[in-house]
């Protein structure tokens, strides 16, 4: 559901006792439209002005910070670091939150600053103002060309967004509701009427009220009992019911589909509500994974485009080579024509363009027509057929080798694309980039325009994902090709168990067992991890190969992440999105 005004009210009511008096220890801006305020006591307050997902809540998620803090982040650090949150307010039925801070200026004089979060879709913004109400800066500056009615620029006084000409739900009594309903004489859906008439209601809540009143979500306002509807809406819109955080999940799925602040019955058993411990926990669960995936998708966009281009180019080249090799398979006809021309040299004169002769390779001894080059002698024409035959034979050998290399190249680049789809943070992306640079697919990122080596901070290599099976065995999962090589060929003990989704791209998985017998349950769980961290993540009945590490070999000159093995068994599993969370090693 949209982050409507009444959901925001519930969030603000929950945050107020936690935030009031809290000191700001650290300020981060992990993305263009998201700010994190680290509070003393390890709480983190997330303020997002994302146009699709604006919100405010406490978060337990970790974020990767850019190497260079954005200017807005530096400004917030200058003005708010060390300050205390003194007040948190929300204008009635508006999607705006004001956070007031008691701070000190550069001279040590106490002062008040305000951070204003506007959660209004594409107009969402985060604005810092001084004690006099003037704007110090904002995430998205709005000048006169962008809006004639409301500008947001440093130095201007801050003004609240224009209020909608709608009624406040909890301030509208039963008599007024009845008058409003009776004034409607044209066909109109009740949920649409609620949204058009009252401020702060989301479509989900409007449909829910309609369903609770009539048993349908698309009821027309002309068909309802209006006095009964007025009494019902007066009770529901009074907002006396204590809001509770509900995560909505489709039946049989763990991925959340929606959220709300009250029980939802309009979906029946198709979508179930799970009550969460807090609104912050609710929003963290709903948004964290989506936001992480979006951030990585944006940051990997250029890299993904480059690898996709290389992969498509390699595919086209491979197809051309296959067609060329196919053409060389008809070369036997060239040798035969050379033999026939040689046998009929006495019947050919220079300048002749066509030879009609008996094909002595044909069982029926039919006559054949052989094209000749008029500028060549009879002997030279015969020699040309033999030469073209030899060239085609050599071409087949060369093209076969090139096709084998091309297939490896295409397979490798497809694997890199799968790695990019699994990347969880910037470190994963930088390791994939380093792998491509080592392979010569990308220019080194540490080269400046003048060709000289530039200074670049080296990152410590990331570690494999670590899990523990229900039987207590450690399970390690590689994040990328280089890590797969390190994990399978160097770190793992020869007696450990190796798993990989069969004949598709995916992570190498190691069960650390030190030679001990591994229970079937652990094998199954590790196989499910191998299937989940592969191209078959959304599939069912995925074959996964299982073999001791000692049977793995890496061919000379093989691409990163490629191994071969000839002794293995195969298990069939279905990937589960919940298993990695359940087995996550603490």
C-alpha positions in Angstrom: 0.0 0.0 0.0 1.2 3.6 -0.3 2.7 5.1 2.8 -0.5 7.0 3.5 -1.0 9.6 6.2 -2.6 7.4 8.7 0.0 4.7 8.4 2.6 7.5 8.9 0.7 8.6 12.0 1.0 5.1 13.4 4.8 5.1 12.6 5.3 8.5 14.2 3.4 7.4 17.4 5.7 4.4 17.6 8.9 6.4 17.0 8.2 9.4 19.3 9.2 7.7 22.7 12.3 6.2 21.1 13.6 9.3 19.3 12.8 12.1 21.7 16.1 13.0 23.5 18.2 10.7 21.3 21.6 12.1 20.3 22.9 11.9 16.7 26.2 10.0 16.7 26.7 9.5 12.9 25.1 10.5 9.7 25.3 8.4 6.5 23.8 8.7 3.0 24.2 5.3 1.4 22.2 6.3 -1.7 21.0 9.5 -3.4 17.6 9.6 -1.7 18.3 7.8 1.6 19.8 9.2 4.9 20.7 7.2 8.0 20.9 8.8 11.4 22.9 6.7 13.8 21.5 7.3 17.3 23.4 6.8 20.5 22.4 3.3 21.6 23.0 1.7 18.2 19.5 2.5 16.8 19.5 3.7 13.2 16.7 5.9 11.8 16.2 5.6 8.1 14.7 8.6 6.2 14.0 7.8 2.5 12.7 10.3 -0.1 12.7 7.6 -2.8 10.0 8.5 -5.3 8.7 5.0 -5.3 9.2 4.0 -1.6 9.4 7.1 0.7 9.4 6.1 4.3 10.7 6.7 7.9 11.5 3.9 10.4 14.2 2.3 12.5 16.3 -0.2 10.7 18.6 -3.1 11.5 19.8 -3.4 7.9 23.4 -2.7 7.0 24.2 -0.4 4.0 27.3 0.2 1.9 28.4 3.8 1.9 29.9 5.6 -1.1 33.6 6.2 -1.0 33.0 10.0 -1.1 30.0 11.2 1.1 27.5 13.3 -1.0 27.4 17.1 -0.3 24.0 16.8 1.4 25.3 14.2 3.8 28.3 16.5 4.6 25.8 19.4 5.3 23.8 17.2 7.6 26.9 16.2 9.5 27.9 19.8 9.9 24.6 20.9 11.3 23.1 17.9 13.1 26.0 15.7 14.4 25.9 15.7 18.2 22.4 17.2 18.2 19.4 15.8 20.1 16.0 15.1 18.7 13.7 17.4 20.6 10.4 16.9 18.8 8.8 14.8 16.1 5.5 16.0 14.6 3.2 15.4 11.7 0.6 17.8 10.3 -2.9 16.4 10.5 -3.6 13.8 7.7 -0.5 14.9 5.8 2.4 12.8 4.6 5.0 15.1 6.2 7.2 14.5 9.3 9.1 17.3 11.1 12.1 16.3 13.2 13.4 19.1 15.4 17.0 19.0 16.7 18.6 20.9 19.6 22.1 21.7 18.2 25.0 24.1 18.6 26.4 26.3 15.8 30.0 26.9 14.9 30.4 29.3 17.8 29.0 26.8 20.3 25.7 28.7 20.7 22.6 26.5 21.2 20.2 26.6 18.2 17.4 24.6 16.6 17.4 22.9 13.3 14.6 21.0 11.6 14.7 18.1 9.2 11.5 17.7 7.2 10.7 14.5 5.3 7.9 14.8 2.7 6.6 11.4 1.6 4.7 12.4 -1.5 5.6 10.0 -4.3 7.5 11.7 -7.1 7.6 14.9 -5.0 9.2 13.3 -2.0 12.0 15.3 -0.5 14.2 15.8 2.6 14.7 19.4 3.6 17.0 20.9 6.3 16.0 24.3 7.7 17.5 26.6 10.2 15.9 28.2 13.4 14.4 31.0 11.3 12.6 28.5 9.0 14.9 29.2 6.0 16.0 26.3 3.9 19.7 25.3 4.3 19.5 22.7 1.6 17.4 19.8 0.4 17.8 16.5 -1.4 15.9 17.7 -4.5 16.1 21.4 -5.2 12.9 22.8 -6.9 13.4 26.0 -8.8 10.9 28.3 -10.6 11.1 26.3 -13.9 10.2 23.1 -12.1 7.3 24.6 -10.1 5.6 28.0 -10.2 3.7 27.5 -7.0 6.4 26.1 -4.5 10.1 26.4 -4.7 12.6 24.6 -2.5 16.0 26.3 -2.6 18.6 27.3 -0.1 17.8 30.7 1.4 14.1 30.5 0.9 11.6 30.2 3.7 10.1 26.7 4.0 6.4 26.4 3.4 4.2 23.3 3.9 3.0 21.6 0.7 -0.4 22.8 -0.6 -3.2 21.0 1.3 -5.7 19.0 -0.7 -9.3 20.2 -0.7 -10.4 17.1 1.2 -12.0 16.4 4.6 -10.1 15.0 7.6 -11.6 11.6 8.2 -11.6 11.5 12.0 -13.0 15.1 12.1 -16.1 14.2 10.0 -19.1 13.1 12.0 -22.0 10.8 11.1 -24.4 13.6 10.2 -21.9 15.2 7.8 -21.1 11.8 6.3 -24.8 11.1 5.7 -25.1 14.5 4.0 -22.1 13.8 1.8 -23.4 10.4 0.8 -26.9 11.7 0.0 -25.4 14.4 -2.2 -24.1 11.8 -4.6 -26.6 11.1 -7.4 -24.3 9.7 -10.1 -22.9 6.1 -10.3 -19.5 5.9 -8.6 -17.6 3.3 -6.7 -17.6 3.8 -3.0 -13.8 3.2 -2.6 -13.2 5.9 -5.3 -15.5 8.3 -3.5 -13.7 7.7 -0.2 -10.3 8.5 -1.8 -11.7 11.6 -3.5 -13.5 12.9 -0.4 -11.1 12.2 2.5 -7.4 13.0 3.0 -4.9 10.4 4.1 -6.6 7.2 2.9 -4.8 4.7 0.6 -6.7 2.7 -2.0 -6.1 -0.4 0.1 -7.9 1.0 3.1 -10.7 2.5 0.9 -11.3 -0.9 -0.6 -11.2 -2.6 2.8 -13.9 -0.2 4.2 -16.0 -0.9 1.1 -15.7 -4.6 1.5 -16.5 -4.6 5.3 -19.6 -2.5 4.6 -21.0 -4.4 1.5 -19.0 -7.6 1.1 -17.6 -6.4 -2.3 -14.7 -4.1 -3.1 -16.4 -2.5 -6.2 -19.8 -1.5 -4.7 -21.5 1.4 -6.3 -22.4 4.3 -4.0 -26.0 4.4 -5.3 -26.7 0.8 -4.2 -25.8 1.1 -0.5 -28.0 1.9 2.5 -26.7 5.4 3.1 -27.7 5.9 6.8 -26.1 2.5 7.6 -23.0 3.4 5.6 -22.7 6.8 7.4 -22.9 5.1 10.8 -20.3 2.5 9.7 -17.9 5.0 8.2 -18.2 7.3 11.2 -17.0 4.4 13.4 -14.2 3.3 11.1 -12.9 6.8 10.2 -12.8 7.9 13.8 -9.4 6.1 14.0 -10.1 4.9 17.5 -8.8 1.4 16.7 -5.2 1.0 17.8 -3.1 0.6 14.7 -1.0 -2.6 14.4 1.7 -3.5 11.9 0.6 -6.2 9.5 2.7 -7.8 6.7 0.5 -9.2 3.9 1.7 -12.4 2.3 0.2 -14.4 -0.6 -0.8 -17.9 0.4 2.2 -20.3 0.2 4.8 -17.5 -0.3 7.3 -15.9 2.1 8.0 -12.8 0.1 5.8 -10.0 1.4 3.2 -8.5 -1.0 1.9 -5.5 1.0 1.6 -4.0 4.4 -1.0 -2.1 6.4 -1.9 -0.9 9.9 -5.1 -2.9 10.4 -6.4 -6.4 9.6 -7.3 -6.9 6.0 -10.1 -9.3 5.1 -10.9 -8.4 1.5 -8.5 -11.0 0.0 -9.9 -14.0 2.0 -7.4 -16.8 2.2 -5.5 -15.6 -0.9 -3.5 -13.1 1.2 -2.8 -13.6 4.8 -1.8 -11.0 7.4 1.2 -11.5 9.7 1.4 -9.2 12.7 4.9 -7.9 13.2 6.6 -6.8 16.4 6.7 -3.1 15.4 6.1 -0.8 12.4 9.9 -0.4 12.0 10.3 -4.2 11.8 7.4 -4.4 9.3 9.0 -1.8 7.0 12.4 -3.2 7.4 11.1 -6.7 6.4 9.2 -5.3 3.4 11.7 -2.8 2.0 15.2 -3.9 2.9 15.6 -6.7 0.3 13.8 -4.7 -2.4 16.0 -1.7 -1.8 19.2 -3.7 -1.7 18.3 -5.3 -5.0 17.5 -2.0 -6.6 20.7 -0.4 -5.4 22.8 -3.2 -6.7 20.9 -3.2 -9.9 21.5 0.5 -10.4 25.2 0.2 -9.5 25.7 -2.8 -11.7 23.8 -1.4 -14.7 26.9 -0.3 -16.6 28.8 -3.5 -15.8 25.8 -5.7 -16.7 25.4 -3.8 -20.0 29.1 -4.3 -20.9 29.0 -8.0 -20.1 25.7 -8.5 -22.0 27.2 -6.8 -25.0 30.3 -9.1 -24.8 28.1 -12.1 -24.4 25.8 -11.2 -27.3 28.9 -10.5 -29.5 30.4 -13.8 -28.6 27.1 -15.6 -29.4 26.9 -13.9 -32.9 30.6 -14.8 -33.6 30.0 -18.4 -32.5 26.9 -18.7 -34.8 28.9 -17.4 -37.8 31.8 -19.9 -37.1 29.3 -22.7 -36.9 27.8 -21.8 -40.2 31.3 -21.5 -41.8 32.3 -24.9 -40.4 29.0 -26.4 -41.7 30.0 -25.1 -45.2 33.4 -26.9 -45.0 31.7 -30.2 -44.6 30.8 -30.2 -48.4 34.5 -30.1 -49.3 34.5 -33.7 -50.6 32.7 -32.5 -53.7 35.7 -30.2 -54.4 38.1 -33.1 -54.4 35.8 -35.1 -56.7 35.5 -32.3 -59.2 39.3 -31.9 -59.1 39.6 -35.6 -60.0 37.1 -35.3 -62.8 38.8 -32.2 -64.3 42.2 -34.0 -64.1 40.7 -37.0 -66.0 39.4 -34.7 -68.7 42.3 -32.3 -69.2 42.5 -33.3 -72.8 39.0 -32.1 -73.4 39.4 -28.6 -71.9 40.8 -25.5 -73.6 41.9 -22.2 -72.0 39.0 -19.8 -71.7 36.4 -22.6 -71.3 33.8 -21.8 -68.5 32.0 -25.1 -68.2 33.0 -28.8 -68.4 30.4 -31.5 -69.1 31.8 -34.9 -68.2 30.8 -38.2 -66.8 30.9 -38.4 -63.0 32.7 -41.6 -62.4 32.0 -41.3 -58.7 28.3 -41.7 -59.4 27.0 -45.3 -59.6 24.8 -44.5 -62.5 27.7 -42.7 -64.3 25.6 -39.6 -64.9 27.0 -36.5 -66.6 28.0 -33.6 -64.4 28.6 -29.9 -65.1 31.7 -28.4 -63.5 32.2 -24.6 -63.6 35.7 -23.5 -64.7 37.7 -20.3 -64.5 38.3 -19.0 -68.0 41.5 -17.2 -67.0 43.1 -20.4 -65.8 44.6 -23.3 -67.7 43.0 -26.8 -67.4 45.8 -27.9 -65.0 45.3 -24.7 -62.9 41.6 -25.3 -62.7 42.2 -28.8 -61.4 44.7 -27.5 -58.9 42.3 -24.9 -57.7 39.7 -27.5 -56.8 42.4 -29.4 -54.8 43.5 -26.2 -53.1 40.0 -25.3 -52.1 39.5 -28.8 -50.8 42.7 -28.5 -48.6 41.7 -25.0 -47.5 38.2 -26.3 -46.4 39.8 -29.2 -44.6 42.2 -26.9 -42.7 39.4 -24.4 -42.0 37.3 -27.2 -40.4 40.1 -27.9 -38.0 40.7 -24.2 -37.1 36.9 -23.5 -36.8 36.4 -26.5 -34.6 39.0 -25.1 -32.2 37.6 -21.6 -32.4 34.1 -22.9 -31.7 35.3 -24.8 -28.7 36.9 -21.6 -27.3 33.8 -19.6 -28.3 31.5 -21.9 -26.4 33.7 -21.6 -23.3 33.6 -17.8 -23.7 29.8 -17.7 -24.1 29.4 -20.0 -21.1 31.8 -17.9 -19.0 30.1 -14.6 -19.8 26.7 -16.1 -19.1 28.1 -17.2 -15.7 29.3 -13.6 -15.0 25.8 -12.3 -15.7 24.4 -14.9 -13.2 27.0 -13.6 -10.7 25.8 -10.1 -11.2 22.3 -11.1 -10.6 23.4 -12.6 -7.2 25.6 -9.7 -6.2 24.6 -8.4 -2.8 26.9 -5.4 -2.3 29.5 -3.1 -3.9 32.3 -5.4 -2.8 30.8 -8.3 -4.8 30.6 -6.0 -7.8 34.2 -4.8 -7.4 35.4 -8.4 -7.3 33.5 -9.3 -10.5 34.9 -6.2 -12.1 38.5 -7.3 -11.0 37.8 -10.8 -12.5 36.8 -9.3 -15.8 39.8 -6.9 -15.8 42.2 -9.9 -15.2 40.5 -11.7 -18.1 41.1 -8.7 -20.4 37.3 -8.0 -20.8 37.5 -4.6 -19.2 40.2 -1.9 -19.0 41.7 -1.7 -15.5 39.7 0.6 -13.3 42.8 2.0 -11.7 44.1 3.6 -14.9 43.7 7.3 -15.3 43.1 9.1 -18.7 46.8 9.7 -19.1 47.5 6.0 -18.9 49.3 6.2 -15.6 48.4 4.1 -12.7 46.1 5.9 -10.3 45.9 5.4 -6.6 43.1 3.1 -5.5 42.2 1.8 -2.1 42.4 -2.0 -2.0 39.5 -3.8 -0.5 40.0 -7.0 1.5 38.5 -9.9 -0.5 35.0 -10.8 0.6 34.3 -14.1 2.4 32.0 -16.9 1.2 28.4 -16.9 2.5 28.4 -19.1 5.6 25.6 -21.4 6.8 25.2 -24.2 9.3 23.1 -27.2 8.5 20.4 -28.5 10.9 22.9 -31.3 11.7 25.6 -28.7 12.6 27.8 -29.0 9.6 29.3 -25.7 8.2 28.3 -24.9 4.6 30.1 -22.3 2.5 28.7 -20.8 -0.7 30.9 -18.9 -3.2 29.8 -15.4 -4.3 31.6 -15.2 -7.6 33.9 -17.2 -9.9 37.2 -16.1 -8.2 35.8 -17.0 -4.8 34.5 -20.4 -6.2 38.0 -21.2 -7.3 39.5 -20.2 -4.0 36.8 -22.1 -2.1 36.8 -25.3 -4.0 40.5 -25.7 -5.1 42.4 -24.1 -2.2 40.5 -23.6 1.0 38.4 -26.8 1.0 39.8 -30.0 2.4 40.1 -32.9 0.0 37.6 -34.9 2.1 35.0 -32.1 2.1 31.9 -32.4 0.0 31.4 -30.2 -3.1 28.0 -29.4 -4.7 26.9 -27.5 -7.8 23.7 -27.2 -9.8 24.0 -29.6 -12.8 25.0 -28.0 -16.1 23.9 -24.5 -15.2 25.6 -21.5 -13.8 25.7 -21.1 -10.1 27.8 -21.0 -6.9 30.2 -23.7 -5.7 29.0 -25.1 -2.3 31.2 -26.8 0.2 30.2 -28.9 3.2 33.0 -28.8 5.7 33.1 -32.3 7.2 36.8 -33.2 7.6 36.2 -36.7 6.4 33.2 -37.4 8.6 30.1 -39.0 7.2 27.6 -36.3 6.2 23.9 -37.0 6.9 21.4 -37.0 4.1 19.6 -34.0 5.7 22.8 -31.9 5.4 23.3 -33.0 1.8 19.8 -32.0 0.9 20.1 -28.6 2.6 23.4 -27.9 0.9 21.9 -29.0 -2.5 19.0 -26.6 -1.9 21.5 -23.8 -1.3 23.4 -24.7 -4.5 20.1 -24.7 -6.5 19.0 -21.4 -4.9 22.3 -19.6 -5.6 22.1 -20.6 -9.3 20.1 -19.8 -12.5 17.5 -22.3 -11.3 16.6 -20.2 -8.2 12.9 -20.0 -9.3 12.7 -23.6 -10.6 11.6 -26.9 -9.2 13.2 -30.4 -9.2 16.7 -29.0 -9.8 19.5 -31.7 -10.3 22.6 -30.9 -8.1 25.8 -32.9 -8.5 27.6 -34.0 -5.3 31.2 -35.2 -5.1 34.2 -35.1 -2.7 36.5 -32.2 -3.3 39.4 -34.5 -4.2 37.7 -35.4 -7.5 37.7 -31.8 -8.7 40.2 -30.7 -11.4 40.7 -27.4 -13.1 41.9 -27.8 -16.8 44.9 -25.8 -17.8 43.9 -22.3 -19.0 40.3 -22.8 -17.9 38.2 -19.7 -17.1 37.6 -18.7 -13.4 35.1 -20.9 -11.7 35.4 -23.8 -14.1 36.1 -27.3 -12.8 35.7 -30.8 -14.1 34.8 -34.0 -12.3 33.9 -37.6 -13.4 32.8 -39.2 -10.1 29.6 -37.8 -8.6 26.0 -38.5 -7.6 23.0 -36.3 -8.4 20.3 -35.3 -6.0 17.0 -33.6 -7.0 15.9 -30.6 -4.9 13.6 -27.6 -5.1 15.1 -24.3 -4.1 13.7 -22.4 -1.1 14.0 -18.7 -0.4 13.5 -19.3 3.4 16.3 -21.9 3.8 19.2 -19.5 3.5 17.7 -17.4 6.3 17.0 -20.4 8.5 20.5 -21.8 8.1 22.4 -18.4 8.3 25.4 -18.9 10.5 25.6 -16.5 13.4 
